[in-house]
């Protein structure tokens, strides 16, 4: 692994979010599903992002990937995918007594990606969902998913750089 997976995982997740009608409608009911790509970098961010000021109550999904550890034999890496889901308190309650928007978004995100084989080897696993309050008047959840991926294999035929000490 040469860390391309950071890039790949984020692109995959952006696609999984913006091609899911339920997630898009919960994020912004005023946007047509065909225009969901407009939510990228306005309400969906592939990094940890907290808006400076929000004029109107909005809902956000942000995500990032960390490598928590490598296996003892360095064969595998263990990426952790973080997803922050948060909304302004004016958008917290769903219409018609439908519950809490952030909770419903977490449900829909988990349905879309938990168990997915598009993130690493095997299945992506939901590990935790915790409370998250990024700023005044905003509430949300932090979802954590674990994956497993190959580490870059050592190539003994690759020459050692001439400026490197040997022995």
C-alpha positions as YAML, in Angstrom:
chain: A
units: angstrom
residues:
- id: 1
  name: UNK
  ca: [0.00, 0.00, 0.00]
- id: 2
  name: UNK
  ca: [1.42, 3.33, -0.95]
- id: 3
  name: UNK
  ca: [-1.48, 5.20, 0.63]
- id: 4
  name: UNK
  ca: [-3.44, 5.50, -2.62]
- id: 5
  name: UNK
  ca: [-6.21, 3.89, -0.61]
- id: 6
  name: UNK
  ca: [-6.79, 7.18, 1.25]
- id: 7
  name: UNK
  ca: [-7.66, 8.71, -2.07]
- id: 8
  name: UNK
  ca: [-9.61, 5.67, -3.27]
- id: 9
  name: UNK
  ca: [-11.61, 5.25, -0.04]
- id: 10
  name: UNK
  ca: [-12.58, 8.91, 0.00]
- id: 11
  name: UNK
  ca: [-13.68, 8.89, -3.64]
- id: 12
  name: UNK
  ca: [-15.64, 5.68, -3.05]
- id: 13
  name: UNK
  ca: [-17.38, 7.13, -0.01]
- id: 14
  name: UNK
  ca: [-18.18, 10.42, -1.76]
- id: 15
  name: UNK
  ca: [-19.79, 8.37, -4.53]
- id: 16
  name: UNK
  ca: [-21.64, 6.10, -2.09]
- id: 17
  name: UNK
  ca: [-23.11, 9.14, -0.33]
- id: 18
  name: UNK
  ca: [-24.03, 11.22, -3.37]
- id: 19
  name: UNK
  ca: [-25.64, 8.32, -5.26]
- id: 20
  name: UNK
  ca: [-27.94, 7.34, -2.40]
- id: 21
  name: UNK
  ca: [-31.37, 9.00, -2.69]
- id: 22
  name: UNK
  ca: [-32.20, 8.61, 1.01]
- id: 23
  name: UNK
  ca: [-28.93, 10.18, 2.14]
- id: 24
  name: UNK
  ca: [-29.20, 13.04, -0.36]
- id: 25
  name: UNK
  ca: [-32.78, 13.86, 0.64]
- id: 26
  name: UNK
  ca: [-31.85, 13.86, 4.34]
- id: 27
  name: UNK
  ca: [-28.89, 16.14, 3.64]
- id: 28
  name: UNK
  ca: [-30.82, 18.66, 1.59]
- id: 29
  name: UNK
  ca: [-34.48, 18.17, 0.69]
- id: 30
  name: UNK
  ca: [-34.37, 21.23, -1.60]
- id: 31
  name: UNK
  ca: [-31.93, 19.70, -4.08]
- id: 32
  name: UNK
  ca: [-32.92, 17.36, -6.89]
- id: 33
  name: UNK
  ca: [-31.25, 13.96, -6.74]
- id: 34
  name: UNK
  ca: [-29.82, 14.56, -10.24]
- id: 35
  name: UNK
  ca: [-27.95, 17.57, -8.80]
- id: 36
  name: UNK
  ca: [-26.53, 15.72, -5.79]
- id: 37
  name: UNK
  ca: [-22.93, 16.30, -6.93]
- id: 38
  name: UNK
  ca: [-23.42, 19.97, -5.96]
- id: 39
  name: UNK
  ca: [-23.37, 18.83, -2.31]
- id: 40
  name: UNK
  ca: [-19.67, 17.89, -2.64]
- id: 41
  name: UNK
  ca: [-17.58, 20.49, -0.81]
- id: 42
  name: UNK
  ca: [-20.69, 22.40, 0.26]
- id: 43
  name: UNK
  ca: [-22.31, 19.86, 2.61]
- id: 44
  name: UNK
  ca: [-20.21, 16.72, 2.04]
- id: 45
  name: UNK
  ca: [-16.47, 16.98, 2.66]
- id: 46
  name: UNK
  ca: [-13.72, 14.35, 2.28]
- id: 47
  name: UNK
  ca: [-11.94, 15.74, 5.33]
- id: 48
  name: UNK
  ca: [-12.74, 16.82, 8.85]
- id: 49
  name: UNK
  ca: [-14.49, 20.14, 8.31]
- id: 50
  name: UNK
  ca: [-16.35, 22.51, 10.60]
- id: 51
  name: UNK
  ca: [-18.00, 25.48, 8.87]
- id: 52
  name: UNK
  ca: [-16.97, 28.92, 10.15]
- id: 53
  name: UNK
  ca: [-20.45, 30.36, 9.97]
- id: 54
  name: UNK
  ca: [-23.70, 28.92, 8.74]
- id: 55
  name: UNK
  ca: [-26.34, 31.44, 7.72]
- id: 56
  name: UNK
  ca: [-29.11, 28.87, 7.36]
- id: 57
  name: UNK
  ca: [-29.49, 25.60, 9.21]
- id: 58
  name: UNK
  ca: [-27.62, 22.94, 7.24]
- id: 59
  name: UNK
  ca: [-26.67, 19.31, 7.59]
- id: 60
  name: UNK
  ca: [-23.15, 18.06, 6.90]
- id: 61
  name: UNK
  ca: [-21.33, 14.80, 6.32]
- id: 62
  name: UNK
  ca: [-17.54, 14.82, 6.57]
- id: 63
  name: UNK
  ca: [-15.17, 11.87, 6.42]
- id: 64
  name: UNK
  ca: [-11.52, 10.94, 6.63]
- id: 65
  name: UNK
  ca: [-9.26, 7.89, 6.80]
- id: 66
  name: UNK
  ca: [-6.45, 7.09, 9.24]
- id: 67
  name: UNK
  ca: [-4.08, 4.15, 9.37]
- id: 68
  name: UNK
  ca: [-4.18, 3.05, 13.01]
- id: 69
  name: UNK
  ca: [-1.58, 0.30, 12.82]
- id: 70
  name: UNK
  ca: [0.22, -2.25, 10.71]
- id: 71
  name: UNK
  ca: [0.25, -5.96, 11.46]
- id: 72
  name: UNK
  ca: [3.26, -7.34, 13.31]
- id: 73
  name: UNK
  ca: [4.62, -8.84, 10.09]
- id: 74
  name: UNK
  ca: [3.86, -5.60, 8.19]
- id: 75
  name: UNK
  ca: [1.69, -7.47, 5.70]
- id: 76
  name: UNK
  ca: [-1.52, -5.63, 6.53]
- id: 77
  name: UNK
  ca: [-2.59, -2.12, 7.44]
- id: 78
  name: UNK
  ca: [-5.73, -1.34, 9.41]
- id: 79
  name: UNK
  ca: [-7.45, 1.76, 8.04]
- id: 80
  name: UNK
  ca: [-10.12, 3.46, 10.12]
- id: 81
  name: UNK
  ca: [-12.82, 5.42, 8.30]
- id: 82
  name: UNK
  ca: [-14.35, 8.30, 10.28]
- id: 83
  name: UNK
  ca: [-17.67, 9.83, 9.25]
- id: 84
  name: UNK
  ca: [-18.97, 12.94, 11.03]
- id: 85
  name: UNK
  ca: [-22.69, 13.57, 10.56]
- id: 86
  name: UNK
  ca: [-24.00, 16.81, 12.07]
- id: 87
  name: UNK
  ca: [-26.82, 19.27, 11.65]
- id: 88
  name: UNK
  ca: [-28.04, 22.61, 12.91]
- id: 89
  name: UNK
  ca: [-30.61, 22.25, 15.68]
- id: 90
  name: UNK
  ca: [-33.26, 23.79, 13.39]
- id: 91
  name: UNK
  ca: [-32.89, 20.71, 11.12]
- id: 92
  name: UNK
  ca: [-32.48, 18.11, 13.87]
- id: 93
  name: UNK
  ca: [-36.11, 16.96, 14.00]
- id: 94
  name: UNK
  ca: [-37.42, 15.23, 10.91]
- id: 95
  name: UNK
  ca: [-40.87, 16.30, 9.62]
- id: 96
  name: UNK
  ca: [-43.99, 14.44, 10.72]
- id: 97
  name: UNK
  ca: [-42.39, 13.07, 13.89]
- id: 98
  name: UNK
  ca: [-39.86, 11.07, 11.87]
- id: 99
  name: UNK
  ca: [-37.15, 11.17, 14.53]
- id: 100
  name: UNK
  ca: [-33.73, 12.78, 14.60]
- id: 101
  name: UNK
  ca: [-32.10, 13.65, 11.26]
- id: 102
  name: UNK
  ca: [-28.55, 12.68, 12.31]
- id: 103
  name: UNK
  ca: [-29.72, 9.33, 13.63]
- id: 104
  name: UNK
  ca: [-31.55, 8.58, 10.38]
- id: 105
  name: UNK
  ca: [-28.51, 9.64, 8.34]
- id: 106
  name: UNK
  ca: [-26.34, 7.24, 10.36]
- id: 107
  name: UNK
  ca: [-28.82, 4.46, 9.66]
- id: 108
  name: UNK
  ca: [-28.75, 5.17, 5.91]
- id: 109
  name: UNK
  ca: [-24.94, 5.48, 5.77]
- id: 110
  name: UNK
  ca: [-24.54, 2.19, 7.64]
- id: 111
  name: UNK
  ca: [-26.99, 0.51, 5.25]
- id: 112
  name: UNK
  ca: [-25.00, 1.85, 2.29]
- id: 113
  name: UNK
  ca: [-21.47, 0.91, 3.36]
- id: 114
  name: UNK
  ca: [-21.39, -1.45, 6.37]
- id: 115
  name: UNK
  ca: [-20.18, -4.80, 5.06]
- id: 116
  name: UNK
  ca: [-19.05, -3.27, 1.77]
- id: 117
  name: UNK
  ca: [-16.18, -5.00, -0.02]
- id: 118
  name: UNK
  ca: [-15.16, -1.77, -1.78]
- id: 119
  name: UNK
  ca: [-13.02, -0.61, 1.16]
- id: 120
  name: UNK
  ca: [-9.95, -2.79, 1.67]
- id: 121
  name: UNK
  ca: [-9.88, -6.57, 1.93]
- id: 122
  name: UNK
  ca: [-12.94, -8.31, 3.21]
- id: 123
  name: UNK
  ca: [-15.87, -6.34, 4.56]
- id: 124
  name: UNK
  ca: [-15.95, -2.85, 6.04]
- id: 125
  name: UNK
  ca: [-17.07, -3.14, 9.67]
- id: 126
  name: UNK
  ca: [-18.99, -0.62, 11.75]
- id: 127
  name: UNK
  ca: [-17.04, -0.21, 14.99]
- id: 128
  name: UNK
  ca: [-18.69, 2.69, 16.86]
- id: 129
  name: UNK
  ca: [-21.21, 5.53, 16.69]
- id: 130
  name: UNK
  ca: [-20.63, 8.32, 19.24]
- id: 131
  name: UNK
  ca: [-22.10, 11.71, 20.01]
- id: 132
  name: UNK
  ca: [-20.48, 14.70, 18.34]
- id: 133
  name: UNK
  ca: [-21.20, 18.39, 18.92]
- id: 134
  name: UNK
  ca: [-18.81, 20.44, 16.77]
- id: 135
  name: UNK
  ca: [-20.07, 23.91, 17.74]
- id: 136
  name: UNK
  ca: [-22.94, 25.78, 19.34]
- id: 137
  name: UNK
  ca: [-26.36, 24.83, 17.97]
- id: 138
  name: UNK
  ca: [-25.05, 21.74, 16.12]
- id: 139
  name: UNK
  ca: [-25.46, 18.12, 17.12]
- id: 140
  name: UNK
  ca: [-24.34, 14.96, 15.45]
- id: 141
  name: UNK
  ca: [-22.63, 11.60, 15.48]
- id: 142
  name: UNK
  ca: [-19.18, 10.28, 14.72]
- id: 143
  name: UNK
  ca: [-19.29, 6.91, 12.96]
- id: 144
  name: UNK
  ca: [-16.16, 4.74, 12.92]
- id: 145
  name: UNK
  ca: [-15.59, 1.86, 10.51]
- id: 146
  name: UNK
  ca: [-12.63, -0.54, 10.43]
- id: 147
  name: UNK
  ca: [-11.06, -2.14, 7.38]
- id: 148
  name: UNK
  ca: [-8.03, -4.27, 6.55]
- id: 149
  name: UNK
  ca: [-5.77, -3.72, 3.56]
- id: 150
  name: UNK
  ca: [-2.45, -4.91, 2.19]
- id: 151
  name: UNK
  ca: [0.68, -3.04, 3.13]
- id: 152
  name: UNK
  ca: [3.27, -2.48, 0.40]
- id: 153
  name: UNK
  ca: [5.44, -5.56, 0.08]
- id: 154
  name: UNK
  ca: [9.19, -5.18, 0.34]
- id: 155
  name: UNK
  ca: [10.96, -5.65, -2.98]
- id: 156
  name: UNK
  ca: [14.50, -6.99, -2.37]
- id: 157
  name: UNK
  ca: [15.41, -6.34, -6.02]
- id: 158
  name: UNK
  ca: [14.81, -2.62, -5.60]
- id: 159
  name: UNK
  ca: [18.23, -0.92, -5.26]
- id: 160
  name: UNK
  ca: [19.13, 0.96, -2.09]
- id: 161
  name: UNK
  ca: [19.65, 4.70, -2.75]
- id: 162
  name: UNK
  ca: [23.34, 5.60, -2.93]
- id: 163
  name: UNK
  ca: [23.02, 8.18, -0.13]
- id: 164
  name: UNK
  ca: [21.71, 5.57, 2.32]
- id: 165
  name: UNK
  ca: [23.97, 3.89, 4.86]
- id: 166
  name: UNK
  ca: [24.30, 0.14, 4.52]
- id: 167
  name: UNK
  ca: [25.44, -2.37, 7.11]
...
